[in-house]
Amino acid sequence: MLALAFAYLVLGTDGAGHRGSKVSLDKIRLHWKLLSFQVAVRGSPDLEQAQMDAGTILPGSVYRVVFFPTGPVVDGSEVRKKRIKITQTYSLFVDAANRLVLVREAAELHWRKGILRI
């Protein structure tokens, strides 16, 4: 849970639409939808590349989190289903115990250290 909260906080200060400003966690959660949350495997090419790009080693338990910004919601083929077009994604590696977050927008070539304002 802490890893997910840190990911939201980094997106709130470092993500699209909020750059440089501090906003409440509730407002951040309204802007971002969680696409994936999983344990990152040590030695995986993505994690190793992220650490090299950011010049930061994540020594603790690491989670990979993927978000996309909320877009227009369209009715699906069934009443209970809705569709949201995903136009961009943000991937993050989070080491909650050490308060370290690495972030990369899909269009960016390199990972960077996320700004975590608590």
C-alpha positions, 0 to 999 in steps of 0.5 A: 500500500505504501508503494502505491501511495508513493507512486501516486505522490510522484505522479502528483508532483512529477506527472503530466498535468501536475508538474511542479505543484503539490496536490492532494492524494485524492485529486491525484487518484482522480487523474490517474488510473492503475493499469498494473501493479506487480513485484519487480524481479531482481535482475530484470532488464527493465529494472536494471535499465531504470537503475542505470538511467537514474543512477540510483540503486533500489536496494529494498523490495521493488514494485513495478507500477503502471498508470495512465491518465484518465481520459474520456469515458465511453459506453462499451458494448454492454451496459456495465462496461465502459471504455477509456482510450489509453494515450500514454502510460507512466511506469514506475519502480517503487522501493517504499522502504527506502522512499525511492521511485524511478519513473518513465513516461512511455514516450521518454527514452530514459528513466529518472528519479521521481520527486517524492514530496511527503 
